[in-house]
Amino acid sequence: MKKNLGTLLIESGLITKKLLGEALQRQVIFGGRLGTNLIEMGAVPEEALLKVLSGQHRVPYAESRHFENIPGYVLESIPRDLLEKFLVIPIRATKNRVTLAMTNPTRLDVIDEVSFRTNKVIDPIIATELRITRELERYLGIRRAARFISTGATPAQAEKPPEPEPVHTLEEQDIIPLEEHESIKAEIEPADPLDVSDFNRMFWSVGNRDDVAQAVIQAGLRVMDNVFILLLKGDTAMGWMAGGKIPPPYDFGSWKLALDQAGIIDSVRQSREIEKGTGAVIFASNPWLEEISADIPPEVVVCPLVLKKHPVAAIIGFSWQHRLNDNEIEYLARIMRKASIAFEILILKSRIVML
């Protein structure tokens, strides 16, 4: 049986089981590959990780020198859309062959598609996710786009469907009035938009971090018109996912902001409580919000997502139609608690896989 990376790193003495558990938790929350999280934690040097990965996949690994001064013709040997789609970068090219740095050189589907599009033989070589991401941005300006859940008109703006035409199947004189029975007419109560139980199945069945984010956004859009999720990683807030009527900037997925400049985000991170306020006031004290929206909403709401007493994300909501009342704020607080539990479920699942 092929051993997983975590087991190999423990057996090689590079990490402990405790460090592996911490890295798995970070991976669930912040995404990325296991090796990426270990490098960011300072637990494993990049070259040491690459040597283990090289042995695991039985392919050579890319050294830092391979990424120095990559010629333009090499970068142009692979269509840009494939570099962005598969997170790969060429480091050497001849007339008939390309050496391609990949995070997973066993992806034969990727190798086959790149080979088909370029009509060249592809020689895979392994590199870290951090390295490839950095070099794609440095050489080609390729940055991660944000995932966006688009909605149509908000509930307050949506047009009501036309009233149906009456259908008569009996002559007027054939209809017998039943005034005495009017008291037993059935009345259908409208669904409660603040019923959090609607999202129980979504949070219970999450398969990855993006599923959690999508559930949070869909729940948030019940009471707000736009929702933006930022990850709180170390001393930095980073764009993750958004939903609503206003799409985020294209590179929202690569958007970063130091928390000491984040104003209300840092305040929510420290208080771990939902904060809201007038849009004009909050935008004035948090000018970075203009990078997310050129228009100022009447109200801004910021909710922390806390996991094991540590804020790991912040949800920014814009309300264009009304100001949120206490019941709606409590609804958001309950959604955040469900999201936190969903993350804990994912962490447990990842540990089971690593056993």
Stockholm file with secondary structure:
# STOCKHOLM 1.0

chainA/1-355         MKKNLGTLLIESGLITKKLLGEALQRQVIFGGRLGTNLIEMGAVPEEALLKVLSGQHRVPYAESRHFENIPGYVLESIPRDLLEKFLVIPIRATKNRVTLAMTNPTRLDVIDEVSFRTNKVIDPIIATELRITRELERYLGIRRAARFISTGATPAQAEKPPEPEPVHTLEEQDIIPLEEHESIKAEIEPADPLDVSDFNRMFWSVGNRDDVAQAVIQAGLRVMDNVFILLLKGDTAMGWMAGGKIPPPYDFGSWKLALDQAGIIDSVRQSREIEKGTGAVIFASNPWLEEISADIPPEVVVCPLVLKKHPVAAIIGFSWQHRLNDNEIEYLARIMRKASIAFEILILKSRIVML
#=GR chainA/1-355 SS CCCCHHHHHHHTTSCCHHHHHHHHHHHHHHCSCHHHHHHHTTSSCHHHHHHHHHHHHTSCBCCGGGGTTCCHHHHTTSCHHHHHHHTCEEEEECSSEEEEEESCTTCHHHHHHHHHHHTSEEEEEECCHHHHHHHHHHHHCCCCCCEEEECSSCTTTSCCCCCCCCCCCSCGGGCCCCGGGGGGCCCCCCCCTTCGGGGHHHHHTCCSHHHHHHHHHHHHTTTCSEEEEEEEETTEEEEEEEEESSCCCGGGGGCEEEGGGCTHHHHHHHHCSCEEEEHHHHHHHCGGGGGTCSSCCSEEEEEEEEETTEEEEEEEEEESSCCCCHHHHHHHHHHHHHHHHHHHHHHHHHHHHHC
#=GC SS_cons         CCCCHHHHHHHTTSCCHHHHHHHHHHHHHHCSCHHHHHHHTTSSCHHHHHHHHHHHHTSCBCCGGGGTTCCHHHHTTSCHHHHHHHTCEEEEECSSEEEEEESCTTCHHHHHHHHHHHTSEEEEEECCHHHHHHHHHHHHCCCCCCEEEECSSCTTTSCCCCCCCCCCCSCGGGCCCCGGGGGGCCCCCCCCTTCGGGGHHHHHTCCSHHHHHHHHHHHHTTTCSEEEEEEEETTEEEEEEEEESSCCCGGGGGCEEEGGGCTHHHHHHHHCSCEEEEHHHHHHHCGGGGGTCSSCCSEEEEEEEEETTEEEEEEEEEESSCCCCHHHHHHHHHHHHHHHHHHHHHHHHHHHHHC
//
